[in-house]
Amino acid sequence: MAMKVKGSIPQITDTLESLEGRLLFAVPKKGRLQQAVLDLLNGSDIKFHRNSRLDIALVQELDIALVFLPAADIPTFVGEGKVDLGITGRDQVAEHEAVTPASEQTGVEEVLDLGFGKCKLQVQVPEKGSLKEARDLVGKNVCTSFVNLATAYFEKLEGLENGKAEVNGTGAEKRELKTKIKYVGGSVEAACALGVADGVVDLVESGETMKAAGLIAIDTVVESTAILIKSKNPTKPELVSLIAERIKGVITAQKYVLCQYNIARPLLEAAKRITPGKRAPTINALEEEGWVAVSSMVEQKKKAKVMDELTKIGATDILILNIANSRTG
């Protein structure tokens, strides 16, 4: 099955001279991941100015050009080596690889799980309907934006593999997929209410949209999060490593805070158990005899509990400081 690329990058042909020698880095041009990606680039000190009419932007102080593409197209461009690096959803990579399996020279390699954009691609049916299991949708109409993953899912459900039915384990009899998979580019959740589909395969984040449409999830096709991917043969491997380290530093900074406090030395071991740090806490002696100052990274989500526990054992002057950026082992 041929992979259909919904977007294009026509402006690149007009600026080949300025792109020469630069690493091409694809980022979502719109959609649910875009703002989080732009915030991540800003935190990584990847500075650029984008003309509103162009889908490319040159990065200042680094030999990088950002290419703004639909998230669904990024695995194609990265996988074929047309672009060196990209940020997209794991769901989009899975959709691409469902029809274009990776080889030694093609396909993408995951560099980092970015930890945001978490969602699930789920099979959904009307909550008040008679369909209760995914198998109940076999032979019926299913709408989705993820045609390749939905097709592969129902092929497996129907006992098909590469268009062949498993007959007594021989796979000899050839037959078509009974379930009718229909492509819908947006508002997939409305397909059932409008009578276009009996069920849908759609992304679910909070689940609010699904509930509002009167749908219920009955199975999960794939779990997704935003990921940094690279081609098998990037033009500038050292720059790929640099960008990965910068992004990793920003993610760590968002996940942790710096906890500083003073404590009597006899209580230090108990305090270290509360704040062990990424590797070990930093400890400095105070001028007041028998007291030390401690600095340690703690998880953002645990900071209140850590402060409570430190207070309970006798720590004083407890401060929580945000981390703007980091480089950790």
N, C-alpha and C positions, 0 to 999 in steps of 0.2 A: 504494500500500500504506500503510495507516495505521500510524503509529509507536506502538508499545505502550510506555507508561511504567510501569515495574515498581514504582517507589516513589511516595510522595506526601508532602506537607508539610501535614498536617491541623492542626498546631499553629499555623501562621501565622495562621489565621483567629481564633485566640484571643488573639493579641498584636498586632493591627493597629496599635493606638495606639502601642505602643513601637517599631514598625517604620517608622512614618511619618517621612519625611524621611531615611531611612537608605539607603545603597547596599547592595544585597543581593549577597553574595559566597558562591557555592556551592562546597563542598568535599566530598570523599568521606567518607561516614559509616562506611565500613568498606573492607576489601580491601587489595590490595597497595600502593596509593599512600598510604593514610591516614596512617601514622606519619611518612613523609617530608614530607607536606604540613603536618602539625602542627608538625614541627620547623622547617620553613621559615617558618611563621607566627610561631612563637616567636622565631626569629632576626630577623624583620622587626619585632619589638616590637608585634605585633598581639595584644593581651592580651584574653582573654575567659574567662568562666566558663560552662561548659555543664552544665545540669541533665541528668542521665543519662536522664531521661524525655522530654526535648525535643530536637527536631531543629533548633533555632535557638539562637543565642547572641549577645548584644549585645557589641560590641567597646568596650573602655574607651578614652576620650579621642578616639575617631574615630566619625564618623557612619556606621558600618558594622554590618550584622548578618550573621553567618555562618549559612548554611543548609546543613545536613548532608543530602546526597542520595546515592543510589547513583551511582557514577561514570558508569554508562551513561545516566542520566537528565539529567546536567548539561548536555550539548549541547542537549537539547530545551528546558529552561527558559531557558538563556542565548540560544539561537537565536530563541526566541519573545519575548524581551525581558521575561520574567517575573522574571528574575534578571540583574543587570548584569554580573557577573564570575564566573569559575569556574575551577577547576583540575580537569583530567581527563586521560585519555590521548588521544593523537592517534588511536589505534585507535577509541575511542568516538566521536570527532567524525566519523571516516570512516564508521562504522556508521550514524550518524544521517543524514549527508549522502547516503548511498547511496540513501535513499528520500525525503529532504527536502532537495533542492538549495537552496543559498542564493539569496536574491533581494536586491534593493536594500535592503529593509527587514528581512528576516529572515535567519537564519543567524548564525554566529559568526565573529569575527575573532581570529586568533592574535596575542597580545601578546608572549609570551616562550616560548622553549623552556627548560624548567626543568632539563633535563639528567639527570634521574633516572627510574626506572621504565622503563628501556629494555627492549624486548622485540620479538618478531616474531610476527605472526599467520601461521601456516604450515599448509600442507596436509600431513597426516601419514598414513602407512599402516603396517601391521604390517611390521617389518623383515624377517621371515622369510616374508612372503607373496609372492604373484605380481605384485602391483601395484607398478610401478616409476615410473610417470609420472602426473601429475595427470590426463591424458587417460584413463588406465585406470579412473578413478572415474566417468566419465560413465555415467549410467544406474544407478548404484549408490547405496547409502545413505551419507549423510555427516552426522555429528552436529557441532554447533557451538553456541556461545553468540552467535556473530556471524552471524545468519541473513541479514541484508541484504548484508553484504560477501561471504559465501559464495555467495549467490544470484547476485550480480553477477559474481563470478569465474567460476562455472560457466556463466552465460549467455554470457559472452564466449568461454569454452572451447568451447561448443556452437554458436557462431556465431549466438547470439540477441542481439537488442537490443530492449529494451522488449517482450519477448514475441514478436518476429517473427524468423523464420529468414531468413538471407541466402541467397536462392535466385537464383543467377546475378547477384548484386549488386543485386537489386531489392527484397529484403525483403518480397516479396509474400505468401509463404505463412506462415500463422500456426500455431505449434505450441507446446506446453508444454515446460517444462524437463524433460529426461529424468532428470537427477540428483535424487534425493529428499533435500532438505535438512531435517534434523530439529533442532528446538531442544532443547538440554540446558543447564540452568542451571549445573551444576557437575560436577566430576569427568569432564570431557569425554574425558580420555585413557583412561578405562576402557571407553568405548563399544565399541571393537573387540573387546576381550577378552571382553566380555559378549555379543557377537554382535548388538549393536544396530546397529552401523555397519561399513561396509567401510573407511572412512577418516574422519578428523576434520579440522576447521579449528579450531586452538586456539592460544592464546598460548604462546610459548616464551621463557623468560628465560635460565636457565643451561643448559637442555636435560636436566637430571637427571631430572625427572619424566617427560619424553618417553621417555628411555632405559629408565627403570624399568618403564614400561608396554609396552616392546617395540616402540616406534614409531620411525619415521625420517621426517624432513622431506623432502618432495620438491619443494616450491615455497613461495615467500613471497607472501602476499597484500598485506600492508602492514607497514612498520616503524613502531614507535611509541616515544614517550617522553612524559613528563608535560609538559603545556603549560598556560600561563595564557591563558584566552580571555575575550573580552568581547562584549557584544551590540552590534548596529549602532548603537543609540541609548541609551547608558548614561545614567542619571539624573544622575550626578555625574562628568563627564569628568575634572575636576581631581583627584578622589579616585582614579579609576582610574589616572591618571598617577603619583600619589603612591605607591600600592601597588606599581605596576610598578617604580618606582625603588627602593623598599625591597627588594623581592624580588631585583631584579637585583644590588643591593649584597650581599645575603647569598650569592647564587650565586658572585659574584666572590670574596668572602671565603673560601668553601669551596674554590675552585679555586686560589687563590694563597696564598703565605706571604711575609713580609717578610724579606729577606736583608740583614743589616748586616755590614760588615767594614771593616777599615782596610787601606790599601795605599799604597805609595810612589808619588808623583805620576808618575814616569816610566813606571810600569806601569799607569796609569789607563786608557789607551785599550784595552789588552788586556782589562782587567777589565770595561770597559763593553760589550765585545763578548760577554762571558759573561753579564752581567746588564744588558741594555738597558732593562728595566722596561716598564711598560705604555706610557708615553710617553717618559720619560727617567729615569735614576737621579738621586737627590738626592745632591749632593756638598758636603761641608763641610770646610774646612781644619782640621787639628788643630794644637794648640799646638806639637807637635814639627815642626820645619821639614822640608818636603819630603814630608809625609804628609797624606793626606785620609781622611775617613770617608765611606763610601758606603752608601746605603739604596736598595733596589730590590725591586720585586715580582717574584717568580719563580713559575712553576707548581709546585704542590704535588708533582706526580709527577716533577719534574725536580730537586728540591732537593738530593738526595744527589749527583747528577752535577755540579751547579753548585758545591757545596762542594768536591768533588774538584778541579775545574778551577781554582777560585780559589786553593786551597792550592798547586796545582802552579805557578802563576805568581808566588806570593809574597805573597798576601793573608794577613792575620792577624786574630785576634779575630773569627772568623766566627760570626755568630749567625743562627739561624732562628727567627722569631717568628710565631705564629699570628695571623691577622687575624680579629677578632670580627665586624666589619661593615665596609662600605666604601661610598663613592660615587666612581665613577671615570668619566672621560669616554669 
